[in-house]
């Protein structure tokens, strides 16, 4: 018996989940080279994603509702275009 599993490319830095609103901050999970994930939060003051504090957990992020309003803001769109 043969099974074919569809899985996304395993690329370091790929957004696995997010952004999602956790409390009053946006958070996401980023893929690491070893297959693990890293939690990041969006820092509006720095206009960048940074490491999440211990108060943000994978369980909180997975249970949070998806949001799209963050992606509609010009700084995020501009940074996404610059990375391409």
Secondary structure, DSSP 4 states (H G I P E B T S, - for coil): -----------TT-EEEEEEEETTEEEEEEE-TTS-EEEEEEETTTTEEEEPPTTS-HHHHHHSPB--GGGGSHHHHHHHHHH-
